[in-house]
């Protein structure tokens, strides 16, 4: 295994997924105190990232499951989840932090996977030419490194969400930040991709 390729893969993953740490921390904050949170976030992140990798690998070999014109519309997924989370936050706006924590529950695996995949549309665009030029062996190295780093990213998100100062802030504001971040991601994906003629 070429150390240079491993380093390049790690760098590419970090650059294209830095925003995911914030989203992961928000998911961990949403599910604070619930036993299934870590499992759901980890499985959801892997499921969503596997979709990103599958699409990028297929496109590197010349097959595409989604036409390029459809990619911007993936922004509708986090937008819908953000609106849903915003409605929930509004309904429970007068709840105490303890009540909010008790009612919140662990984030769903599919919700995490949907946000991960939708937020990865730009990743696919970056990964395809890299994979296409890396050859089969190089592509395999990238995929293995990326899959290992997903676990590191989830651990980092959990780490940040459990730091006392961050945990207090997320406990107080996470119910507001999560919908804002998800809606922002959705709108950004739609606008940058030119969906609906934007």
Backbone as ProteinMPNN parsed JSONL, in Angstrom:
{"seq_chain_A": "XXXXXXXXXXXXXXXXXXXXXXXXXXXXXXXXXXXXXXXXXXXXXXXXXXXXXXXXXXXXXXXXXXXXXXXXXXXXXXXXXXXXXXXXXXXXXXXXXXXXXXXXXXXXXXXXXXXXXXXXXXXXXXXXXXXXXXXXXXXXXXXXXXXXXXXXXXXXXXXXXXXXXXXXXXXXXXXXXXXXXXXXXXXXXXXXXXXXXX", "coords_chain_A": {"N_chain_A": [[0.847, -1.179, 0.0], [0.643, 2.167, -0.868], [2.056, 4.796, 0.884], [1.872, 7.47, 0.254], [-0.506, 7.619, -1.227], [-2.305, 6.87, 0.751], [-2.031, 9.033, 2.516], [-2.904, 11.102, 0.829], [-5.556, 10.29, 0.479], [-6.523, 10.475, 3.101], [-6.247, 13.23, 3.527], [-7.964, 14.238, 1.518], [-10.417, 13.202, 2.385], [-10.692, 14.538, 4.856], [-10.818, 17.255, 4.065], [-13.136, 17.3, 2.469], [-15.108, 16.566, 4.235], [-15.256, 18.103, 6.528], [-17.348, 19.705, 7.443], [-19.151, 17.833, 8.31], [-18.528, 17.102, 10.928], [-19.648, 19.012, 12.618], [-22.37, 18.581, 12.111], [-22.596, 15.928, 12.975], [-21.974, 16.272, 15.706], [-24.217, 17.741, 16.439], [-26.23, 15.826, 16.013], [-25.472, 13.976, 17.975], [-25.881, 15.558, 20.226], [-28.63, 15.904, 20.045], [-29.508, 13.343, 20.633], [-28.598, 12.958, 23.212], [-28.048, 11.113, 26.15], [-29.51, 8.922, 25.394], [-29.486, 5.496, 24.803], [-29.214, 4.343, 22.234], [-28.071, 6.227, 20.606], [-25.264, 6.541, 19.802], [-24.886, 4.187, 18.302], [-26.898, 4.521, 16.295], [-26.101, 6.919, 15.035], [-23.551, 6.194, 14.116], [-24.139, 3.96, 12.408], [-25.909, 5.236, 10.623], [-24.236, 7.207, 9.53], [-22.312, 5.597, 8.266], [-23.977, 4.24, 6.437], [-24.983, 6.361, 4.847], [-22.545, 7.374, 3.873], [-21.578, 5.177, 2.518], [-23.349, 5.149, 0.415], [-22.536, 7.495, -0.88], [-19.905, 6.762, -1.604], [-20.475, 4.523, -3.218], [-21.87, 5.714, -5.354], [-19.84, 7.409, -6.331], [-17.772, 5.611, -7.027], [-19.086, 4.06, -8.967], [-19.62, 6.057, -10.868], [-17.013, 6.727, -11.524], [-16.304, 4.515, -12.974], [-17.828, 4.948, -15.134], [-20.561, 4.601, -14.944], [-23.648, 5.979, -13.988], [-25.986, 6.52, -11.46], [-27.667, 8.512, -10.79], [-28.664, 11.219, -12.719], [-26.608, 14.083, -13.43], [-28.079, 16.417, -13.265], [-29.97, 15.823, -11.361], [-28.723, 15.771, -8.894], [-28.627, 18.297, -7.408], [-31.163, 18.338, -6.302], [-31.077, 16.655, -4.171], [-30.798, 18.204, -2.016], [-33.289, 18.592, -1.001], [-33.749, 16.62, 0.9], [-32.204, 17.115, 3.443], [-33.388, 19.61, 3.849], [-36.135, 19.029, 4.238], [-35.919, 17.402, 6.538], [-34.83, 19.274, 8.279], [-36.879, 21.19, 8.414], [-38.828, 19.615, 9.605], [-37.545, 19.084, 12.085], [-37.424, 21.695, 12.991], [-40.14, 22.319, 13.318], [-40.735, 20.538, 15.388], [-39.054, 21.616, 17.376], [-40.272, 24.097, 17.689], [-42.805, 23.353, 18.633], [-42.095, 22.375, 21.118], [-40.98, 24.516, 22.4], [-41.281, 25.752, 24.892], [-40.473, 23.89, 26.69], [-38.418, 22.554, 29.318], [-34.814, 22.025, 29.464], [-34.382, 19.446, 30.395], [-36.864, 18.195, 29.91], [-36.896, 18.369, 27.144], [-34.721, 16.771, 26.489], [-35.622, 14.294, 27.417], [-37.789, 13.821, 25.737], [-36.688, 13.895, 23.227], [-35.167, 11.642, 22.045], [-33.098, 9.179, 20.356], [-31.35, 10.026, 17.343], [-32.639, 8.962, 14.18], [-31.454, 6.202, 12.212], [-31.841, 6.277, 9.415], [-32.401, 8.985, 9.07], [-29.951, 10.197, 9.736], [-28.363, 8.974, 7.758], [-29.597, 9.971, 5.426], [-29.088, 12.755, 5.598], [-26.301, 12.707, 5.57], [-25.791, 11.547, 3.018], [-27.089, 13.381, 1.286], [-25.675, 15.699, 1.873], [-23.326, 14.986, 0.777], [-23.205, 15.334, -1.962], [-21.5, 17.149, -3.223], [-19.134, 15.956, -2.508], [-19.153, 13.634, -4.065], [-18.796, 14.73, -6.6], [-16.148, 15.596, -6.339], [-14.781, 13.239, -5.72], [-15.115, 11.509, -7.929], [-13.41, 12.218, -10.28], [-10.926, 11.84, -9.021], [-10.994, 9.14, -8.238], [-11.277, 7.984, -10.771], [-8.825, 8.507, -11.966], [-7.082, 7.266, -10.267], [-6.956, 4.561, -10.634], [-7.808, 1.035, -10.234], [-6.546, -0.2, -7.977], [-5.612, 2.041, -6.516], [-8.032, 3.326, -6.095], [-9.26, 1.485, -4.403], [-7.66, 1.795, -2.134], [-8.312, 4.43, -1.417], [-11.066, 4.081, -0.814], [-10.968, 2.279, 1.386], [-9.49, 3.81, 3.271], [-11.213, 6.014, 3.524], [-13.484, 4.742, 4.629], [-12.457, 3.872, 7.086], [-11.922, 6.347, 8.226], [-14.463, 7.399, 8.557], [-15.406, 6.32, 10.963], [-13.626, 7.591, 12.695], [-14.445, 10.219, 12.347], [-17.066, 10.124, 13.342], [-16.461, 9.535, 15.998], [-15.111, 11.908, 16.627], [-17.193, 13.78, 16.353], [-18.833, 12.905, 18.453], [-17.069, 13.294, 20.562], [-16.769, 16.141, 20.57], [-19.411, 16.854, 21.116], [-19.67, 15.975, 23.704], [-17.977, 17.454, 25.292], [-17.797, 19.453, 28.175], [-18.362, 22.349, 27.996], [-19.19, 22.611, 25.331], [-21.222, 20.699, 25.296], [-23.042, 21.856, 27.1], [-23.744, 24.168, 25.666], [-24.818, 22.985, 23.332], [-26.874, 21.552, 24.489], [-28.475, 23.592, 25.337], [-28.944, 25.082, 22.999], [-28.994, 23.31, 20.848], [-31.408, 22.189, 19.879], [-32.369, 24.245, 18.384], [-30.258, 24.843, 16.686], [-29.873, 22.47, 15.143], [-32.166, 22.232, 13.284], [-31.711, 24.655, 11.894], [-29.133, 24.315, 10.79], [-29.566, 22.009, 9.181], [-31.592, 22.942, 7.416], [-30.15, 25.037, 6.265], [-28.082, 23.592, 4.969], [-29.623, 22.143, 3.142], [-30.781, 24.235, 1.57], [-28.448, 25.421, 0.593], [-27.369, 23.325, -0.974], [-29.415, 23.107, -2.896], [-29.388, 25.709, -4.042], [-26.659, 26.08, -4.884], [-26.531, 24.036, -6.732], [-28.291, 24.855, -8.627], [-30.959, 24.099, -8.585], [-34.431, 24.098, -9.378], [-34.136, 26.321, -10.941], [-32.704, 28.199, -9.507]], "CA_chain_A": [[0.0, 0.0, 0.0], [1.438, 3.371, -1.023], [1.796, 5.763, 1.963], [1.458, 8.735, -0.362], [-1.933, 7.511, -1.563], [-3.043, 6.876, 2.028], [-2.018, 10.425, 2.975], [-3.791, 11.88, -0.041], [-6.927, 9.884, 0.779], [-6.883, 11.058, 4.403], [-6.407, 14.67, 3.316], [-9.17, 14.473, 0.728], [-11.566, 12.933, 3.251], [-10.799, 15.614, 5.851], [-11.237, 18.499, 3.412], [-14.504, 17.212, 1.946], [-16.075, 16.181, 5.269], [-15.069, 18.893, 7.744], [-18.655, 20.178, 7.91], [-19.882, 16.722, 8.925], [-18.279, 17.022, 12.369], [-20.663, 19.854, 13.268], [-23.661, 17.885, 11.998], [-22.53, 14.763, 13.86], [-22.081, 16.762, 17.09], [-25.623, 18.099, 16.661], [-26.986, 14.573, 16.161], [-25.153, 13.436, 19.303], [-26.56, 16.401, 21.213], [-30.06, 15.594, 19.947], [-29.772, 12.053, 21.268], [-27.875, 12.851, 24.483], [-28.708, 10.342, 27.199], [-30.237, 7.779, 24.833], [-28.539, 4.393, 24.581], [-29.051, 3.997, 20.822], [-27.56, 7.368, 19.839], [-23.979, 6.278, 19.145], [-25.108, 3.16, 17.274], [-27.678, 5.071, 15.191], [-25.286, 7.89, 14.304], [-22.499, 5.45, 13.428], [-24.734, 3.211, 11.291], [-26.433, 6.198, 9.654], [-23.104, 7.831, 8.838], [-21.755, 4.592, 7.349], [-24.949, 3.992, 5.364], [-24.963, 7.518, 3.946], [-21.247, 7.49, 3.207], [-21.503, 4.066, 1.557], [-24.064, 5.628, -0.767], [-21.651, 8.45, -1.562], [-18.814, 6.006, -2.23], [-21.038, 3.706, -4.296], [-22.147, 6.588, -6.495], [-18.581, 7.914, -6.875], [-17.075, 4.501, -7.681], [-19.832, 3.732, -10.197], [-19.407, 7.13, -11.838], [-15.623, 6.641, -11.979], [-16.289, 3.457, -13.988], [-18.669, 5.379, -16.24], [-21.996, 4.389, -14.703], [-24.246, 6.93, -13.039], [-27.335, 6.149, -11.041], [-28.427, 9.757, -10.804], [-28.111, 12.199, -13.66], [-26.023, 15.245, -12.751], [-29.13, 17.413, -13.025], [-30.768, 15.43, -10.193], [-27.951, 15.923, -7.659], [-29.015, 19.431, -6.571], [-32.443, 18.086, -5.63], [-30.809, 15.954, -2.922], [-30.947, 19.216, -0.968], [-34.633, 18.512, -0.418], [-33.721, 15.724, 2.065], [-31.924, 17.832, 4.693], [-34.357, 20.69, 4.002], [-37.339, 18.446, 4.843], [-35.58, 16.996, 7.906], [-34.648, 20.504, 9.051], [-38.204, 21.768, 8.672], [-39.453, 18.733, 10.601], [-36.895, 19.346, 13.37], [-37.834, 23.043, 13.389], [-41.519, 22.23, 13.815], [-40.64, 19.892, 16.707], [-38.463, 22.589, 18.298], [-41.295, 25.115, 17.951], [-43.843, 22.747, 19.485], [-41.565, 22.148, 22.462], [-40.16, 25.686, 22.721], [-41.386, 26.122, 26.304], [-39.992, 22.784, 27.52], [-37.104, 22.714, 29.952], [-33.791, 21.205, 28.817], [-34.601, 18.065, 30.821], [-38.021, 17.677, 29.163], [-36.487, 18.24, 25.745], [-33.839, 15.603, 26.414], [-36.429, 13.086, 27.616], [-38.685, 13.634, 24.592], [-35.96, 13.914, 21.958], [-34.861, 10.331, 21.485], [-31.908, 9.056, 19.519], [-31.633, 10.299, 15.936], [-32.854, 7.753, 13.402], [-30.38, 5.793, 11.297], [-32.13, 6.774, 8.065], [-32.275, 10.45, 9.073], [-28.512, 10.489, 9.667], [-27.9, 8.542, 6.434], [-30.126, 10.905, 4.422], [-28.342, 14.013, 5.676], [-24.931, 12.41, 5.131], [-25.773, 11.361, 1.565], [-27.451, 14.633, 0.621], [-24.585, 16.642, 2.073], [-22.168, 14.467, 0.061], [-23.286, 15.534, -3.411], [-20.257, 17.792, -3.665], [-18.07, 14.958, -2.343], [-19.189, 12.761, -5.241], [-18.179, 15.485, -7.684], [-14.695, 15.635, -6.125], [-14.224, 11.882, -5.686], [-15.168, 10.819, -9.228], [-12.179, 12.326, -11.073], [-9.805, 11.266, -8.269], [-11.108, 7.684, -8.369], [-11.082, 7.599, -12.171], [-7.406, 8.586, -12.307], [-6.289, 6.485, -9.306], [-6.921, 3.146, -11.003], [-8.549, 0.155, -9.327], [-5.808, -0.355, -6.722], [-5.646, 3.323, -5.812], [-9.416, 3.55, -5.669], [-9.495, 0.613, -3.247], [-7.002, 2.434, -0.99], [-9.158, 5.572, -1.043], [-12.297, 3.589, -0.193], [-10.638, 1.726, 2.715], [-9.124, 4.929, 4.146], [-12.439, 6.772, 3.787], [-14.353, 3.989, 5.545], [-11.833, 3.935, 8.417], [-12.041, 7.708, 8.748], [-15.856, 7.653, 8.97], [-15.466, 6.018, 12.401], [-12.894, 8.659, 13.378], [-15.306, 11.407, 12.272], [-18.162, 9.911, 14.301], [-15.857, 9.689, 17.328], [-14.836, 13.334, 16.816], [-18.486, 14.418, 16.594], [-19.246, 12.528, 19.812], [-16.135, 13.966, 21.472], [-17.132, 17.554, 20.687], [-20.739, 16.966, 21.737], [-19.607, 15.617, 25.12], [-17.141, 18.376, 26.069], [-18.744, 20.161, 29.041], [-18.808, 23.654, 27.485], [-19.93, 22.369, 24.085], [-22.446, 19.975, 25.659], [-23.99, 22.824, 27.675], [-24.244, 25.014, 24.577], [-25.68, 22.179, 22.469], [-28.064, 21.216, 25.245], [-29.317, 24.793, 25.387], [-29.267, 25.612, 21.663], [-28.974, 22.276, 19.809], [-32.738, 22.001, 19.285], [-32.537, 25.327, 17.413], [-29.179, 24.752, 15.703], [-30.032, 21.345, 14.218], [-32.991, 22.597, 12.125], [-31.082, 25.742, 11.131], [-28.031, 23.734, 10.007], [-30.125, 21.137, 8.141], [-32.248, 23.787, 6.406], [-29.073, 25.735, 5.562], [-27.448, 22.637, 4.062], [-30.571, 21.878, 2.052], [-30.877, 25.413, 0.701], [-27.145, 25.571, -0.067], [-27.282, 22.304, -2.03], [-30.357, 23.485, -3.956], [-28.951, 26.948, -4.72], [-25.392, 25.853, -5.59], [-26.753, 23.139, -7.852], [-29.206, 25.468, -9.582], [-32.261, 23.429, -8.59], [-35.597, 24.96, -9.557], [-33.721, 27.545, -11.625], [-32.172, 29.166, -8.524]], "C_chain_A": [[0.892, 1.242, 0.0], [1.069, 4.387, 0.058], [1.356, 7.113, 1.421], [-0.018, 8.735, -0.686], [-2.777, 7.542, -0.299], [-3.134, 8.305, 2.566], [-2.942, 11.302, 2.155], [-5.252, 11.565, 0.251], [-7.39, 10.506, 2.09], [-7.112, 12.558, 4.27], [-7.675, 15.004, 2.568], [-10.422, 14.26, 1.572], [-11.775, 14.093, 4.225], [-11.342, 16.891, 5.227], [-12.701, 18.44, 2.98], [-15.54, 16.894, 3.012], [-15.969, 16.998, 6.55], [-16.405, 19.378, 8.315], [-19.457, 19.078, 8.599], [-19.664, 16.634, 10.43], [-19.312, 17.842, 13.13], [-22.016, 19.148, 13.254], [-23.689, 16.679, 12.927], [-22.656, 15.185, 15.325], [-23.524, 17.137, 17.406], [-26.496, 16.856, 16.805], [-26.727, 13.95, 17.537], [-25.837, 14.248, 20.396], [-28.056, 16.107, 21.228], [-30.384, 14.317, 20.704], [-29.081, 11.862, 22.603], [-28.701, 12.079, 25.506], [-29.48, 9.135, 26.698], [-29.228, 6.719, 24.388], [-28.245, 4.141, 23.101], [-28.378, 5.096, 19.997], [-26.279, 7.05, 19.093], [-24.149, 5.263, 18.025], [-25.828, 3.755, 16.068], [-26.872, 6.061, 14.355], [-24.203, 7.176, 13.502], [-23.056, 4.702, 12.21], [-25.265, 4.152, 10.21], [-25.328, 6.854, 8.847], [-22.486, 6.845, 7.85], [-22.691, 4.327, 6.172], [-24.935, 5.132, 4.346], [-23.658, 7.627, 3.183], [-21.027, 6.349, 2.218], [-22.236, 4.441, 0.272], [-23.228, 6.596, -1.578], [-20.543, 7.706, -2.308], [-19.319, 5.165, -3.401], [-21.294, 4.534, -5.544], [-20.852, 7.069, -7.149], [-17.813, 6.821, -7.615], [-17.758, 4.147, -8.998], [-19.591, 4.789, -11.263], [-17.977, 7.105, -12.374], [-15.464, 5.561, -13.046], [-17.224, 3.764, -15.152], [-20.153, 5.167, -16.059], [-22.489, 5.446, -13.726], [-25.666, 6.498, -12.74], [-28.254, 7.362, -11.05], [-27.833, 10.67, -11.863], [-27.608, 13.418, -12.891], [-27.082, 16.292, -12.417], [-29.974, 17.085, -11.8], [-30.049, 15.68, -8.871], [-28.367, 17.127, -6.806], [-30.303, 19.179, -5.774], [-32.288, 17.208, -4.387], [-30.912, 16.923, -1.74], [-32.315, 19.202, -0.317], [-34.663, 17.616, 0.826], [-33.37, 16.457, 3.358], [-32.886, 18.988, 4.93], [-35.615, 20.175, 4.7], [-37.083, 18.025, 6.288], [-35.401, 18.214, 8.811], [-35.968, 21.164, 9.381], [-38.923, 20.936, 9.727], [-38.881, 18.981, 11.995], [-37.276, 20.728, 13.891], [-39.251, 23.068, 13.948], [-41.527, 21.603, 15.208], [-40.088, 20.872, 17.745], [-39.485, 23.657, 18.669], [-42.378, 24.571, 18.883], [-43.384, 22.616, 20.934], [-40.712, 23.328, 22.947], [-40.194, 26.077, 24.191], [-40.912, 25.02, 27.243], [-38.658, 23.146, 28.163], [-36.101, 21.827, 29.2], [-33.982, 19.731, 29.161], [-35.772, 17.439, 30.061], [-37.657, 17.442, 27.7], [-35.629, 17.0, 25.545], [-34.634, 14.318, 26.535], [-37.3, 12.785, 26.4], [-37.935, 13.411, 23.291], [-35.738, 12.562, 21.333], [-33.608, 10.365, 20.643], [-32.266, 9.394, 18.078], [-31.774, 8.983, 15.177], [-31.702, 7.476, 12.444], [-30.607, 6.378, 9.908], [-32.046, 8.289, 7.981], [-30.808, 10.848, 8.957], [-27.972, 10.137, 8.277], [-28.354, 9.512, 5.346], [-29.345, 12.203, 4.406], [-26.913, 13.801, 5.177], [-24.863, 12.31, 3.61], [-26.062, 12.668, 0.838], [-26.323, 15.655, 0.72], [-23.332, 16.212, 1.293], [-22.222, 14.617, -1.44], [-22.024, 16.177, -3.96], [-19.07, 16.841, -3.52], [-17.993, 14.066, -3.575], [-18.492, 13.445, -6.407], [-16.669, 15.554, -7.579], [-14.095, 14.245, -6.261], [-14.147, 11.233, -7.063], [-13.879, 10.993, -10.032], [-10.955, 11.734, -10.365], [-9.808, 9.754, -8.416], [-10.788, 7.237, -9.791], [-9.603, 7.597, -12.549], [-6.532, 7.729, -11.39], [-6.132, 5.029, -9.715], [-7.614, 2.307, -9.939], [-7.861, 0.005, -7.982], [-5.838, 0.91, -5.884], [-7.03, 3.634, -5.28], [-9.736, 2.715, -4.435], [-8.86, 1.213, -1.988], [-7.842, 3.605, -0.497], [-10.405, 5.098, -0.288], [-12.026, 3.067, 1.217], [-10.311, 2.852, 3.695], [-10.365, 5.738, 4.511], [-13.316, 6.047, 4.808], [-13.776, 3.949, 6.963], [-12.039, 5.317, 9.044], [-13.476, 8.086, 9.106], [-15.987, 7.408, 10.471], [-14.756, 7.098, 13.207], [-13.761, 9.918, 13.426], [-16.467, 11.298, 13.266], [-17.631, 10.092, 15.723], [-15.569, 11.162, 17.626], [-16.135, 14.094, 17.098], [-18.984, 14.148, 18.006], [-18.369, 13.228, 20.842], [-16.538, 15.424, 21.677], [-18.469, 17.733, 21.403], [-20.701, 16.678, 23.233], [-18.621, 16.469, 25.917], [-18.09, 19.243, 26.888], [-19.258, 21.489, 28.475], [-19.644, 23.479, 26.222], [-21.258, 21.678, 24.398], [-23.484, 20.912, 26.248], [-24.6, 23.684, 26.576], [-25.198, 24.229, 23.672], [-26.968, 21.782, 23.177], [-29.038, 22.389, 25.248], [-29.81, 25.201, 24.002], [-29.345, 24.566, 20.555], [-30.303, 22.075, 19.125], [-33.06, 23.094, 18.273], [-31.498, 25.192, 16.304], [-29.394, 23.636, 14.685], [-30.947, 21.704, 13.044], [-32.358, 23.682, 11.262], [-29.979, 25.185, 10.233], [-28.578, 22.868, 8.872], [-30.807, 21.943, 7.038], [-31.19, 24.529, 5.587], [-28.37, 24.838, 4.564], [-28.348, 22.371, 2.862], [-30.649, 23.019, 1.064], [-29.579, 25.595, -0.08], [-26.997, 24.58, -1.221], [-28.193, 22.68, -3.201], [-29.858, 24.68, -4.748], [-27.668, 26.713, -5.511], [-25.56, 24.951, -6.801], [-27.69, 23.694, -8.902], [-30.55, 24.777, -9.666], [-33.369, 24.466, -8.699], [-35.233, 26.296, -10.194], [-33.158, 28.595, -10.69], [-30.798, 29.66, -8.94]], "O_chain_A": [[1.813, 1.335, 0.812], [-0.087, 4.799, 0.151], [0.566, 7.817, 2.049], [-0.711, 9.725, -0.454], [-3.839, 8.164, -0.271], [-4.196, 8.733, 3.019], [-3.67, 12.136, 2.694], [-6.092, 12.465, 0.27], [-8.512, 11.003, 2.185], [-8.063, 13.097, 4.837], [-8.389, 15.939, 2.93], [-11.373, 15.037, 1.491], [-12.896, 14.573, 4.398], [-12.224, 17.537, 5.793], [-13.426, 19.426, 3.113], [-16.738, 16.944, 2.732], [-16.545, 16.612, 7.567], [-16.571, 19.452, 9.533], [-20.352, 19.372, 9.392], [-20.535, 16.137, 11.144], [-19.799, 17.41, 14.175], [-22.72, 19.12, 14.263], [-24.694, 16.432, 13.594], [-23.36, 14.537, 16.099], [-24.005, 16.882, 18.51], [-27.407, 16.835, 17.633], [-27.65, 13.456, 18.184], [-26.318, 13.687, 21.381], [-28.676, 16.065, 22.29], [-31.429, 14.225, 21.348], [-28.979, 10.736, 23.091], [-29.886, 12.349, 25.705], [-30.05, 8.395, 27.5], [-28.255, 7.011, 23.693], [-27.126, 3.76, 22.756], [-28.14, 4.907, 18.805], [-26.201, 7.26, 17.882], [-23.622, 5.447, 16.928], [-25.417, 3.521, 14.932], [-26.943, 6.05, 13.126], [-23.963, 7.512, 12.342], [-22.508, 4.802, 11.113], [-25.09, 3.895, 9.019], [-25.455, 7.038, 7.636], [-22.169, 7.217, 6.72], [-22.238, 4.203, 5.034], [-24.882, 4.898, 3.139], [-23.653, 7.934, 1.991], [-20.365, 6.53, 1.196], [-21.799, 4.094, -0.825], [-23.205, 6.536, -2.808], [-20.275, 7.975, -3.479], [-18.675, 5.1, -4.448], [-20.976, 4.113, -6.656], [-20.764, 7.134, -8.375], [-17.268, 7.06, -8.692], [-17.096, 3.956, -10.019], [-19.381, 4.459, -12.43], [-17.746, 7.423, -13.541], [-14.601, 5.666, -13.918], [-17.396, 2.941, -16.051], [-20.935, 5.521, -16.941], [-21.812, 5.762, -12.748], [-26.44, 6.16, -13.636], [-29.456, 7.251, -11.287], [-26.619, 10.87, -11.897], [-28.128, 13.743, -11.824], [-26.985, 16.973, -11.397], [-30.628, 17.971, -11.25], [-30.698, 15.789, -7.831], [-28.453, 16.996, -5.585], [-30.496, 19.746, -4.698], [-33.243, 17.03, -3.631], [-31.094, 16.499, -0.598], [-32.494, 19.729, 0.781], [-35.496, 17.815, 1.71], [-34.166, 16.43, 4.296], [-33.177, 19.322, 6.079], [-36.108, 20.8, 5.639], [-37.917, 18.255, 7.163], [-35.782, 18.181, 9.981], [-36.164, 21.645, 10.497], [-39.553, 21.481, 10.633], [-39.626, 19.079, 12.97], [-37.433, 20.915, 15.097], [-39.528, 23.755, 14.931], [-42.234, 22.07, 16.102], [-40.598, 20.948, 18.863], [-39.559, 24.076, 19.824], [-42.809, 25.256, 19.811], [-44.185, 22.733, 21.861], [-39.834, 23.162, 23.794], [-39.239, 26.672, 24.693], [-40.942, 25.192, 28.462], [-37.88, 23.933, 27.625], [-36.495, 20.981, 28.396], [-33.768, 18.863, 28.315], [-35.688, 16.293, 29.619], [-38.058, 16.446, 27.099], [-35.784, 16.271, 24.565], [-34.353, 13.349, 25.83], [-37.523, 11.62, 26.07], [-38.468, 12.813, 22.356], [-36.099, 12.361, 20.173], [-33.118, 11.429, 20.265], [-33.37, 9.085, 17.63], [-31.103, 8.002, 15.498], [-31.062, 8.395, 11.934], [-29.683, 6.911, 9.295], [-31.666, 8.832, 6.943], [-30.46, 11.731, 8.173], [-27.215, 10.909, 7.689], [-27.582, 9.84, 4.445], [-28.979, 12.703, 3.342], [-26.382, 14.632, 4.441], [-23.991, 12.909, 2.982], [-25.366, 13.022, -0.114], [-26.05, 16.386, -0.233], [-22.386, 16.99, 1.164], [-21.364, 14.078, -2.139], [-21.535, 15.801, -5.025], [-18.12, 16.9, -4.3], [-16.905, 13.774, -4.073], [-17.698, 12.827, -7.116], [-15.974, 15.57, -8.594], [-13.024, 14.083, -6.846], [-13.21, 10.484, -7.339], [-13.294, 9.989, -10.437], [-10.058, 11.196, -11.012], [-8.771, 9.146, -8.685], [-10.109, 6.23, -9.993], [-9.172, 6.779, -13.362], [-5.366, 7.488, -11.701], [-5.26, 4.334, -9.193], [-7.964, 2.81, -8.872], [-8.52, 0.076, -6.945], [-6.066, 0.853, -4.675], [-7.189, 4.136, -4.167], [-10.412, 3.19, -3.522], [-9.443, 1.151, -0.906], [-8.058, 3.755, 0.706], [-10.752, 5.653, 0.754], [-12.772, 3.379, 2.145], [-10.8, 2.85, 4.825], [-10.549, 6.106, 5.671], [-13.83, 6.665, 5.741], [-14.529, 3.987, 7.937], [-12.298, 5.434, 10.241], [-13.682, 9.012, 9.891], [-16.611, 8.202, 11.176], [-15.223, 7.482, 14.279], [-13.799, 10.605, 14.447], [-16.805, 12.268, 13.945], [-18.279, 10.728, 16.554], [-15.761, 11.614, 18.755], [-16.174, 14.951, 17.98], [-19.494, 15.046, 18.676], [-18.859, 13.699, 21.868], [-16.639, 15.893, 22.811], [-18.634, 18.656, 22.201], [-21.603, 17.092, 23.961], [-18.444, 16.231, 27.112], [-19.09, 19.726, 26.357], [-20.465, 21.729, 28.474], [-20.682, 24.122, 26.063], [-22.293, 22.028, 23.833], [-24.671, 20.795, 25.944], [-25.81, 23.907, 26.547], [-26.253, 24.734, 23.288], [-28.024, 21.686, 22.553], [-30.253, 22.21, 25.174], [-30.958, 25.617, 23.845], [-29.725, 24.894, 19.432], [-30.346, 21.816, 17.922], [-33.914, 22.909, 17.405], [-31.804, 25.398, 15.13], [-29.13, 23.822, 13.497], [-30.549, 21.503, 11.897], [-32.456, 23.637, 10.035], [-29.896, 25.536, 9.056], [-28.117, 22.97, 7.735], [-30.619, 21.657, 5.855], [-31.309, 24.64, 4.367], [-28.088, 25.256, 3.441], [-27.897, 22.374, 1.717], [-30.59, 22.802, -0.146], [-29.605, 25.889, -1.275], [-26.555, 24.946, -2.31], [-27.791, 22.583, -4.361], [-29.897, 24.675, -5.978], [-27.584, 27.098, -6.677], [-24.827, 25.076, -7.782], [-27.874, 23.084, -9.956], [-31.221, 24.85, -10.696], [-33.253, 25.574, -8.176], [-35.938, 27.288, -10.009], [-33.134, 29.775, -11.04], [-30.196, 30.474, -8.239]]}, "name": "protein", "num_of_chains": 1, "seq": "XXXXXXXXXXXXXXXXXXXXXXXXXXXXXXXXXXXXXXXXXXXXXXXXXXXXXXXXXXXXXXXXXXXXXXXXXXXXXXXXXXXXXXXXXXXXXXXXXXXXXXXXXXXXXXXXXXXXXXXXXXXXXXXXXXXXXXXXXXXXXXXXXXXXXXXXXXXXXXXXXXXXXXXXXXXXXXXXXXXXXXXXXXXXXXXXXXXXXX"}
